[in-house]
Amino acid sequence: MSASGNAAGAHGVQERVAGQRLDVAVSVLALLADRTRLALLAELGRGEADVTTLTEACGAARPSVSQHLAKLRLAGLVSTRKDGRRVVYSLRHGHLRRLVDEALNVADHQIGALPPHD
């Protein structure tokens, strides 16, 4: 295969990976575009919590919280561990915590009419 053939193949792979990256990012942002899920992730950003704690923190009904947590777990955004009979949830990585924090910071700026900054 020629050097130009290798370059074209590599370019196609890069485009495919870039497209997959955008698709996954859109999926993550779509999951964040729900008030209950965003509240759950904001609470989990403070540390591990069980369903009872998360239900109290976000003010939604327990079945709703459980359903939202299942979606977040299926998407790979939260993980679980057993603590006796309780299931304890946590964020899978700090990137998600920072994303949620930044979304809430943007909201603070819009609500408080604060000037933009970097």
BAKOLPA-305542 format. One line per field, with one value per residue: residue number from 1; chain; x, y negated, z negated of N, C-alpha, C, O, CB in turn. Coordinates in steps of 0.02 Angstrom, whole numbers, always signed. Atoms other than C-alpha are relative to their C-alpha. Glycine has a CB too. Layout:
BEGIN
resi	(NUM, ...)
chain	(A, ...)
n_px	(X, ...)
n_py	(Y, ...)
n_pz	(Z, ...)
ca_px	(X, ...)
ca_py	(Y, ...)
ca_pz	(Z, ...)
c_px	(X, ...)
c_py	(Y, ...)
c_pz	(Z, ...)
o_px	(X, ...)
o_py	(Y, ...)
o_pz	(Z, ...)
cb_px	(X, ...)
cb_py	(Y, ...)
cb_pz	(Z, ...)
END
This chain:
BEGIN
resi	(1, 2, 3, 4, 5, 6, 7, 8, 9, 10, 11, 12, 13, 14, 15, 16, 17, 18, 19, 20, 21, 22, 23, 24, 25, 26, 27, 28, 29, 30, 31, 32, 33, 34, 35, 36, 37, 38, 39, 40, 41, 42, 43, 44, 45, 46, 47, 48, 49, 50, 51, 52, 53, 54, 55, 56, 57, 58, 59, 60, 61, 62, 63, 64, 65, 66, 67, 68, 69, 70, 71, 72, 73, 74, 75, 76, 77, 78, 79, 80, 81, 82, 83, 84, 85, 86, 87, 88, 89, 90, 91, 92, 93, 94, 95, 96, 97, 98, 99, 100, 101, 102, 103, 104, 105, 106, 107, 108, 109, 110, 111, 112, 113, 114, 115, 116, 117, 118)
chain	(A, A, A, A, A, A, A, A, A, A, A, A, A, A, A, A, A, A, A, A, A, A, A, A, A, A, A, A, A, A, A, A, A, A, A, A, A, A, A, A, A, A, A, A, A, A, A, A, A, A, A, A, A, A, A, A, A, A, A, A, A, A, A, A, A, A, A, A, A, A, A, A, A, A, A, A, A, A, A, A, A, A, A, A, A, A, A, A, A, A, A, A, A, A, A, A, A, A, A, A, A, A, A, A, A, A, A, A, A, A, A, A, A, A, A, A, A, A)
n_px	(+43, -40, +4, +63, +53, -2, +25, +72, +29, -6, +47, +66, +5, +6, +68, +46, -10, +28, +73, +20, -10, +57, +61, +0, +9, +71, +36, -12, +35, +72, +16, -4, +54, +59, -9, -13, -66, -51, -2, -33, -72, -28, -7, -54, -63, -22, -22, +43, +64, +48, +61, +37, -33, +10, +71, +8, -39, +28, +71, +42, +25, -50, -1, -28, -72, -27, +2, -52, -65, -10, -20, -68, -45, -3, -42, -69, -18, -5, -14, +31, -32, +44, -20, +53, +59, +6, -38, -30, -16, -53, -16, -53, -62, +1, +21, +72, +12, -19, +50, +59, -18, -3, +68, +31, -33, +31, +65, -11, -15, +60, +49, -27, -23, -72, -37, -36, -72, -33)
n_py	(+59, +61, +46, +38, -46, -3, +64, +2, -47, +30, +55, -30, -23, +60, +27, -46, +9, +66, -7, -38, +44, +47, -38, -16, +63, +18, -45, +21, +63, -14, -26, +56, +47, -17, +32, -50, -30, +50, +6, -60, +4, +53, -29, -50, +37, +14, -63, -58, +6, -53, +23, +41, +65, +33, +18, +59, +55, +27, +14, -40, -62, -54, -38, +41, +3, -66, -6, +44, -30, -57, +28, +25, -57, -32, +42, -2, +63, -13, -70, -20, -50, -21, +14, -38, -6, +62, +10, +66, +25, +50, +19, -42, +38, +71, +41, +10, +48, +67, +21, +21, +62, +55, +16, +38, +65, +40, +20, +53, +62, +25, +22, +58, +50, +9, +5, -61, -2, -64)
n_pz	(+0, -5, +56, -4, +21, +73, +26, -10, +48, +67, +3, +8, +70, +41, -8, +33, +72, +16, -2, +60, +58, +2, +16, +72, +36, -5, +44, +69, +12, +0, +67, +47, -16, +39, +66, +53, -10, +15, +74, +25, -15, +42, +68, -1, -6, +69, +29, -7, +34, -14, -31, +48, +3, -65, -4, +42, -28, -62, +9, -45, +29, +1, -62, -52, +12, -18, -73, -27, +17, -45, -65, +7, +7, -66, -43, +25, +33, +72, +18, +63, +42, +55, +68, +35, -43, -39, -61, +3, -67, -7, -69, -28, -9, +15, -57, +5, +55, -23, -50, +38, +35, -48, -22, +55, +2, -54, +25, +50, -36, -33, +51, +36, -48, +11, -63, -21, +11, -17)
ca_px	(+0, +65, +97, -54, -161, -104, -141, -315, -350, -287, -393, -548, -512, -488, -654, -743, -668, -713, -891, -902, -834, -968, -1104, -1052, -1039, -1215, -1278, -1198, -1267, -1440, -1436, -1388, -1535, -1655, -1681, -1686, -1532, -1435, -1483, -1429, -1262, -1235, -1266, -1151, -1019, -1011, -979, -1055, -1238, -1376, -1549, -1628, -1501, -1518, -1708, -1703, -1573, -1665, -1844, -1909, -2007, -1902, -1961, -1916, -1744, -1713, -1763, -1649, -1504, -1530, -1517, -1359, -1283, -1328, -1243, -1087, -1095, -1119, -1058, -1124, -1058, -1146, -1134, -1229, -1404, -1382, -1327, -1209, -1190, -1042, -986, -874, -749, -706, -740, -925, -920, -830, -955, -1101, -1013, -980, -1160, -1218, -1088, -1159, -1331, -1265, -1197, -1360, -1468, -1354, -1316, -1131, -1003, -926, -748, -623)
ca_py	(+0, -173, -312, -407, -251, -239, -424, -407, -255, -344, -495, -385, -309, -481, -540, -385, -407, -592, -548, -417, -542, -668, -535, -482, -663, -697, -544, -603, -778, -709, -612, -772, -864, -796, -890, -734, -654, -817, -833, -653, -680, -843, -752, -608, -738, -770, -586, -414, -398, -268, -281, -349, -490, -529, -529, -655, -762, -778, -778, -651, -494, -340, -239, -384, -401, -214, -222, -370, -286, -131, -236, -320, -153, -76, -223, -193, -361, -292, -135, -38, +62, +159, +102, +235, +227, +52, +11, -137, -242, -345, -439, -339, -480, -659, -721, -697, -788, -934, -936, -945, -1078, -1183, -1169, -1229, -1369, -1428, -1428, -1531, -1660, -1671, -1683, -1810, -1908, -1881, -1927, -1787, -1733, -1596)
ca_pz	(+0, +41, -83, -16, -41, -221, -249, -175, -284, -440, -398, -384, -554, -630, -558, -623, -797, -796, -748, -886, -1009, -963, -971, -1146, -1204, -1139, -1233, -1395, -1376, -1336, -1500, -1591, -1511, -1641, -1806, -1916, -1836, -1847, -2032, -2062, -1977, -2072, -2236, -2186, -2143, -2331, -2366, -2371, -2420, -2432, -2355, -2514, -2527, -2341, -2352, -2494, -2405, -2240, -2304, -2179, -2217, -2259, -2107, -1994, -2073, -2054, -1871, -1836, -1927, -1821, -1662, -1726, -1773, -1605, -1520, -1624, -1713, -1889, -1974, -2122, -2267, -2403, -2583, -2679, -2609, -2539, -2363, -2361, -2203, -2146, -1992, -1875, -1848, -1889, -1713, -1742, -1910, -1829, -1684, -1805, -1909, -1754, -1695, -1866, -1862, -1695, -1775, -1922, -1799, -1704, -1860, -1945, -1786, -1821, -1689, -1586, -1620, -1577)
c_px	(+45, -9, -65, -59, -4, -29, -75, -35, +1, -49, -71, -11, -8, -70, -51, +4, -29, -76, -26, +6, -57, -64, -4, -10, -73, -42, +7, -38, -76, -21, +1, -58, -65, +13, +18, +69, +55, +6, +35, +75, +34, +11, +57, +68, +28, +25, -51, -66, -44, -64, -40, +28, -12, -72, -13, +33, -34, -75, -46, -23, +53, +0, +30, +76, +33, +4, +54, +70, +15, +23, +73, +51, +8, +44, +73, +22, +6, +17, -32, +46, -49, +33, -52, -58, -10, +41, +24, +23, +57, +10, +58, +66, -11, -21, -74, -17, +15, -50, -63, +13, +1, -69, -36, +32, -28, -68, +6, +13, -62, -51, +23, +24, +74, +36, +34, +74, +27, +24)
c_py	(-62, -43, -39, +45, +6, -64, -5, +46, -28, -57, +25, +24, -59, -30, +43, -8, -67, +2, +39, -42, -49, +36, +16, -63, -23, +43, -20, -64, +9, +28, -55, -49, +18, -25, +51, +31, -50, -9, +61, -3, -54, +26, +51, -33, -18, +62, +55, -11, +60, -31, -45, -71, -39, -22, -64, -61, -31, -12, +37, +63, +55, +42, -38, -4, +65, +8, -43, +27, +59, -24, -24, +57, +36, -39, -2, -64, +7, +73, +13, +47, +16, -18, +32, +10, -61, +3, -73, -20, -50, -17, +42, -37, -74, -44, -16, -49, -71, -26, -25, -66, -59, -20, -41, -69, -46, -25, -56, -67, -29, -25, -64, -54, -16, -4, +65, -6, +67, +34)
c_pz	(+0, -62, +2, -18, -75, -31, +7, -49, -71, -8, -11, -71, -46, +4, -36, -76, -22, -1, -59, -62, -8, -18, -75, -41, +2, -46, -73, -15, +0, -67, -52, +9, -34, -72, -54, +8, -15, -76, -31, +10, -41, -71, -2, +9, -68, -35, +9, -39, +19, +26, -48, -4, +64, +9, -40, +31, +61, -3, +47, -36, +7, +64, +59, -6, +20, +76, +32, -14, +45, +69, -3, -6, +66, +48, -22, -35, -76, -10, -68, -38, -56, -67, -45, +47, +44, +64, -1, +70, -4, +73, +24, +7, -12, +57, -5, -56, +23, +52, -33, -36, +48, +26, -54, -8, +54, -23, -52, +34, +33, -50, -33, +45, -11, +66, +18, -15, +21, -62)
o_px	(+96, -54, -94, -108, -58, -66, -110, -88, -47, -79, -110, -66, -49, -99, -97, -47, -60, -108, -77, -37, -83, -104, -57, -47, -99, -88, -41, -71, -111, -75, -38, -71, -119, +66, +64, +106, +106, +61, +74, +114, +91, +62, +96, +119, +88, +58, -106, -68, -37, -71, -69, -9, -26, -85, -48, +6, -31, -103, -105, +5, +91, +53, +65, +113, +85, +53, +88, +114, +73, +67, +112, +106, +63, +78, +115, +82, +42, +3, -52, +90, -91, +93, -101, -51, -52, +94, -17, +57, +65, -9, +102, +119, -67, -46, -95, -61, -23, -65, -90, -29, -25, -83, -72, -2, -37, -86, -33, -13, -72, -83, -17, +52, +95, +14, +54, +101, -12, +53)
o_py	(-62, -33, -52, +20, +9, -61, -29, +29, -21, -65, -4, +17, -57, -50, +17, -10, -72, -28, +20, -39, -59, +9, +10, -62, -46, +19, -19, -69, -24, +11, -53, -90, +3, -12, +39, +37, -31, -15, +53, +12, -46, +12, +52, -4, -31, +58, +43, -48, +89, -93, -95, -119, -99, -75, -109, -116, -92, -44, +19, +81, +57, +57, -10, +2, +65, +35, -21, +23, +70, +7, -12, +52, +56, -10, -31, -75, -31, +116, -33, +80, -26, -10, -1, +39, -61, +35, -119, +19, -85, +21, +61, -7, -100, -99, -72, -92, -117, -86, -77, -111, -113, -79, -88, -116, -106, -83, -103, -119, -89, -77, -110, -104, -74, +26, +103, -60, +114, +88)
o_pz	(-33, -102, -50, -46, -104, -80, -38, -77, -108, -61, -49, -99, -92, -47, -68, -110, -75, -44, -88, -107, -62, -57, -105, -90, -49, -78, -111, -66, -38, -92, -100, -35, -8, -101, -93, -41, -44, -102, -77, -35, -62, -102, -49, -9, -75, -87, +34, -88, +72, +28, -27, -2, +62, +37, -16, +29, +70, +41, +53, -88, +56, +91, +101, +43, +53, +102, +79, +28, +65, +99, +43, +20, +85, +90, +12, -43, -108, +32, -104, -10, -74, -76, -65, +101, +88, +66, -8, +104, -54, +118, -15, +2, -9, +46, +9, -48, +8, +53, -14, -34, +31, +35, -38, -27, +42, -12, -50, +12, +33, -38, -44, +21, -8, +115, -27, -20, +34, -58)
cb_px	(-48, -19, +60, -9, +11, +71, +34, -18, +37, +72, +3, -9, +63, +52, -18, +15, +75, +25, -21, +43, +67, -8, -2, +67, +46, -24, +24, +76, +19, -18, +49, +66, -10, -14, -63, -53, +6, -18, -72, -29, +11, -46, -66, -13, -10, -58, +16, +35, -35, -14, -43, +1, +75, +21, -44, +28, +69, +15, -12, +39, -66, -11, -71, -30, +15, -41, -69, -7, +1, -65, -46, +5, -28, -71, -28, +46, -50, -65, +77, -68, +69, -14, +8, -22, -62, +20, -42, +60, -63, +67, +18, -21, +28, +66, +15, -36, +43, +70, -16, -21, +68, +46, -40, +5, +75, -6, -36, +59, +55, -31, -10, +55, -43, +28, +51, -11, +17, +57)
cb_py	(+0, -40, -48, -28, +69, +11, -59, +20, +66, -24, -42, +57, +42, -53, -5, +73, +5, -54, +34, +64, -38, -35, +65, +35, -54, +7, +72, -11, -52, +50, +55, -37, -4, +78, -39, +55, +25, -68, -6, +63, -12, -63, +32, +50, -63, -31, -9, +64, -66, +42, +59, +33, +9, +46, +58, +12, +22, +46, -72, +18, +21, +44, +22, -71, -16, +56, -19, -71, +22, +41, -58, -46, +49, +8, -71, +13, -52, -19, +13, +33, -26, +76, -77, -36, +11, -61, +16, -3, -32, +25, -76, +28, +11, -21, +36, +67, +19, +1, +59, +55, +7, +19, +66, +39, +7, +42, +61, +17, +13, +55, +56, +21, -65, +58, -57, +13, -14, -11)
cb_pz	(-61, +63, -1, +72, +31, -26, +37, +72, +2, -12, +65, +49, -19, +22, +75, +20, -19, +50, +64, -7, +6, +68, +41, -20, +29, +73, +10, -13, +54, +57, -19, +8, +75, +1, -20, +2, +72, +34, -28, +34, +74, +0, -22, +57, +41, -40, -74, -26, +18, -63, +22, -70, -12, +57, -26, -70, +17, +58, +7, +66, +34, -60, +18, -2, -75, -31, +27, -30, -73, +7, +21, -61, -54, +28, +2, +57, +16, -36, -2, +12, -28, +4, -14, -65, -43, -42, +66, -51, +33, -32, +5, +67, +70, -23, +66, -12, -60, +30, +47, -50, -34, +59, +15, -66, +8, +65, -31, -45, +52, +42, -53, -44, -5, -43, -4, +75, -75, +49)
END
